[in-house]
Amino acid sequence: MAHGFSTQVNQWGNGLAVRLNKAVATAAGVAEGTPVTIMAQPGRIVIEAVEREPNLEEMLAAFDPKKHRGEVMAFPPVGREVV
């Protein structure tokens, strides 16, 4: 579902700024510190969140042993591995 609202461009230091309300930020999946790209065309500004690779903590949180069938080795242990 698209979220939108009307606002205005404001002065911020030597630049300009647009403030996002909470509903728009939540719908877009962005929060403070989210990296974004900004593209400009005549009469149009597009802001997109930068897709990034998940970090180790996020990957481990998403790991489901039932779905991924736990740890599987394609070959028997070699050397001094503890099994």
Buried (B, 14 or more C-beta within 10 A) or exposed (E): EEEEEEEEEEEEEEEEEEEBEEEBBEBBEBEEEEEEEEEEEEEEEEEEEEEEEEEEEEEEEEEEEEEEEEEEEEEEEEEEEEE
